[in-house]
Amino acid sequence: MANAPTTAGALYYLVSSTLSVSAFFLLIELVDRVQDPAANVLAVTMDAYGDDMEEEEAEEEIGVAIPATLVILGICFASCGLLLAGLPPLSGFIGKFAILTAVFNPNGLTQGSTLSLASWVFAGLLVISGLAAMIAITRSGIQTFWAPIEGRVPRVLLMEIAPVAFLLALCAGLTIFGGPVMTYMEQTAQSLHSPETYIEGVMRAPRAPPPTAEVAP
């Protein structure tokens, strides 16, 4: 199962997931500003005792514009979730698709060939992990951005959201330039699986002369 195409897809997904997780961690502190600790305690109490809030002021909330800060945070949060879950057409999906293609078609299987149990288990775990990530992030996003917000909307500076946008832009670049990036990953995987060329280059490299001891005057 561990062949060069599988390694290439894994390297591609490693870069994509690292960038998306980094953006997600930078986004956590900004998203925490939206949440109200008292509202979280009230939500836990409602889930435990089954109390329902009376929607007495529902008519007053109709037509209220969504603040731009929440829109930006919501878009960044959704983008991180889609990348981590590996949904199309983002770079996370390309990496998982390359891995699954290499697992189900290693070195061009002919018709009638069978796959090992380890290959099926690995593919199943890969799909289930994406589904679990999507469910968890969706629940967290609904509780954070769709819950009623009381008080002042938190202020987010441009210098705080810029690193998150930059990391997501890199993930978008991985999606747009997926072909050249995957070609580079395939060459890297070939070097990892066949290190003879690298070893020969190191062994044939000229040796550096030993340092000469300087005589103190």
C-alpha positions as CSV (number, residue, x, y, z in Angstrom):
1,M,0.0,0.0,0.0
2,A,2.9,2.3,0.7
3,N,4.0,3.2,-2.8
4,A,5.2,6.4,-4.5
5,P,1.8,7.6,-5.7
6,T,0.3,7.1,-2.2
7,T,3.2,9.0,-0.6
8,A,2.8,11.9,-3.2
9,G,-0.9,12.2,-2.3
10,A,0.0,12.1,1.4
11,L,2.6,14.8,1.0
12,Y,0.1,17.0,-0.8
13,Y,-2.5,16.5,1.8
14,L,0.1,17.2,4.5
15,V,0.9,20.6,3.1
16,S,-2.8,21.4,2.7
17,S,-3.8,20.3,6.2
18,T,-0.9,22.0,7.8
19,L,-1.8,25.4,6.2
20,S,-5.5,24.9,7.0
21,V,-4.9,23.8,10.7
22,S,-2.6,26.8,11.1
23,A,-5.3,29.2,9.8
24,F,-7.8,27.4,12.1
25,F,-5.7,27.9,15.2
26,L,-5.2,31.6,14.4
27,L,-8.9,31.9,13.9
28,I,-9.9,30.3,17.3
29,E,-9.0,33.4,19.4
30,L,-11.0,35.7,17.0
31,V,-14.0,33.4,17.1
32,D,-13.9,33.2,20.9
33,R,-14.5,36.9,21.0
34,V,-18.0,36.3,19.5
35,Q,-19.1,33.8,22.2
36,D,-20.6,35.0,25.4
37,P,-19.6,32.9,28.5
38,A,-23.0,33.4,30.1
39,A,-24.7,32.3,26.9
40,N,-22.6,29.1,26.8
41,V,-23.6,28.3,30.4
42,L,-27.2,28.9,29.5
43,A,-27.0,26.7,26.5
44,V,-25.6,23.8,28.6
45,T,-28.4,24.3,31.1
46,M,-31.0,24.2,28.3
47,D,-29.5,21.0,26.9
48,A,-29.5,19.4,30.3
49,Y,-33.0,20.4,31.5
50,G,-34.7,20.8,28.2
51,D,-35.8,24.4,28.8
52,D,-36.9,26.4,25.8
53,M,-36.4,30.1,25.5
54,E,-39.5,32.1,24.7
55,E,-39.1,34.0,21.4
56,E,-40.8,37.2,22.6
57,E,-38.6,39.5,20.6
58,A,-38.5,37.5,17.4
59,E,-40.2,40.3,15.5
60,E,-37.6,42.8,16.5
61,E,-34.7,40.7,15.2
62,I,-36.2,40.4,11.7
63,G,-34.2,42.4,9.2
64,V,-31.1,43.0,11.4
65,A,-28.0,43.1,9.2
66,I,-25.2,40.7,9.9
67,P,-22.1,42.6,11.0
68,A,-19.2,42.5,8.5
69,T,-16.9,41.1,11.2
70,L,-19.1,38.0,11.6
71,V,-19.3,37.5,7.9
72,I,-15.6,37.5,7.5
73,L,-15.0,35.2,10.5
74,G,-17.8,32.9,9.3
75,I,-16.3,32.6,5.8
76,C,-12.8,31.9,7.2
77,F,-14.3,29.3,9.6
78,A,-16.2,27.6,6.8
79,S,-13.2,27.5,4.6
80,C,-11.1,25.9,7.3
81,G,-13.8,23.4,7.9
82,L,-14.1,22.4,4.2
83,L,-10.3,22.1,3.9
84,L,-10.0,19.9,7.0
85,A,-13.0,17.7,5.9
86,G,-11.5,17.3,2.4
87,L,-14.6,18.4,0.5
88,P,-14.4,19.3,-3.2
89,P,-13.1,21.3,-4.9
90,L,-10.5,22.5,-2.4
91,S,-6.9,21.2,-1.9
92,G,-7.9,18.9,0.9
93,F,-10.1,16.9,-1.5
94,I,-7.4,16.8,-4.1
95,G,-5.0,15.3,-1.6
96,K,-7.4,12.7,-0.3
97,F,-8.5,11.8,-3.9
98,A,-4.9,11.3,-4.8
99,I,-4.3,9.0,-1.8
100,L,-7.5,7.0,-2.5
101,T,-6.6,6.7,-6.2
102,A,-3.2,5.3,-5.4
103,V,-4.7,2.9,-2.8
104,F,-7.4,1.5,-5.1
105,N,-5.2,1.5,-8.2
106,P,-1.6,0.8,-7.1
107,N,0.7,0.8,-10.2
108,G,-2.3,0.3,-12.5
109,L,-4.1,-2.8,-11.3
110,T,-5.6,-4.9,-14.0
111,Q,-9.2,-6.0,-14.1
112,G,-9.9,-8.8,-11.6
113,S,-7.2,-7.8,-9.2
114,T,-8.1,-7.7,-5.5
115,L,-7.1,-5.3,-2.8
116,S,-5.8,-6.2,0.6
117,L,-7.8,-5.8,3.8
118,A,-5.4,-3.1,5.0
119,S,-6.2,-1.0,1.9
120,W,-9.9,-1.2,2.5
121,V,-9.4,-0.3,6.2
122,F,-7.2,2.6,5.4
123,A,-9.6,4.0,2.8
124,G,-12.5,3.6,5.2
125,L,-10.7,5.4,8.0
126,L,-9.7,8.2,5.6
127,V,-13.4,8.8,4.6
128,I,-14.7,8.4,8.1
129,S,-12.1,11.0,9.4
130,G,-13.3,13.5,6.9
131,L,-17.0,12.9,7.8
132,A,-16.2,13.2,11.5
133,A,-14.3,16.5,11.0
134,M,-17.2,17.9,8.9
135,I,-19.8,17.0,11.6
136,A,-17.7,18.4,14.4
137,I,-16.9,21.7,12.7
138,T,-20.5,22.1,11.4
139,R,-21.9,21.8,15.0
140,S,-19.3,24.2,16.3
141,G,-20.0,26.7,13.5
142,I,-23.8,26.5,14.1
143,Q,-23.4,27.1,17.9
144,T,-21.0,30.0,17.3
145,F,-22.4,31.9,14.3
146,W,-26.1,31.0,14.3
147,A,-26.8,31.5,18.0
148,P,-28.3,34.9,19.0
149,I,-25.5,37.4,19.9
150,E,-26.1,39.9,22.7
151,G,-24.0,43.0,23.3
152,R,-21.3,44.5,21.1
153,V,-19.9,42.7,18.2
154,P,-16.1,42.1,18.8
155,R,-13.7,44.3,16.9
156,V,-11.2,42.4,14.7
157,L,-8.2,44.2,13.4
158,L,-6.9,43.8,9.8
159,M,-3.5,42.7,11.1
160,E,-5.3,39.9,13.0
161,I,-7.3,38.5,10.1
162,A,-4.6,39.0,7.5
163,P,-2.5,35.9,8.5
164,V,-5.6,33.7,8.3
165,A,-6.5,35.1,4.9
166,F,-2.9,34.6,3.7
167,L,-2.9,30.9,4.8
168,L,-6.3,30.3,3.1
169,A,-5.0,32.0,0.0
170,L,-2.1,29.5,0.0
171,C,-4.6,26.7,0.2
172,A,-6.4,28.2,-2.7
173,G,-3.2,28.4,-4.6
174,L,-2.6,24.7,-4.0
175,T,-6.0,24.0,-5.5
176,I,-5.5,26.2,-8.6
177,F,-1.9,25.0,-9.2
178,G,-2.7,21.4,-8.1
179,G,-1.0,19.9,-11.2
180,P,2.5,21.4,-10.8
181,V,2.4,20.9,-7.0
182,M,1.4,17.2,-7.4
183,T,4.2,16.7,-10.0
184,Y,6.6,18.1,-7.5
185,M,5.2,15.8,-4.8
186,E,5.5,12.8,-7.0
187,Q,9.2,13.6,-7.7
188,T,9.7,14.0,-3.9
189,A,8.0,10.7,-3.3
190,Q,10.2,9.0,-5.9
191,S,13.3,10.4,-4.1
192,L,12.0,9.1,-0.8
193,H,11.3,5.6,-2.2
194,S,14.5,5.4,-4.3
195,P,17.2,7.3,-2.3
196,E,20.1,5.7,-4.3
197,T,20.6,8.8,-6.4
198,Y,20.8,11.0,-3.3
199,I,23.1,8.6,-1.5
200,E,25.5,8.4,-4.5
201,G,25.5,12.2,-4.8
202,V,26.5,12.6,-1.2
203,M,29.2,9.9,-1.3
204,R,30.7,11.3,-4.5
205,A,30.7,14.9,-3.2
206,P,34.3,16.3,-2.6
207,R,35.3,16.2,1.0
208,A,35.9,19.5,2.7
209,P,39.5,20.0,3.8
210,P,40.0,19.7,7.6
211,P,40.3,22.9,9.5
212,T,43.8,24.1,10.1
213,A,44.9,24.9,13.6
214,E,45.9,28.6,14.0
215,V,49.1,29.2,15.9
216,A,48.8,32.0,18.4
217,P,51.4,34.7,18.0
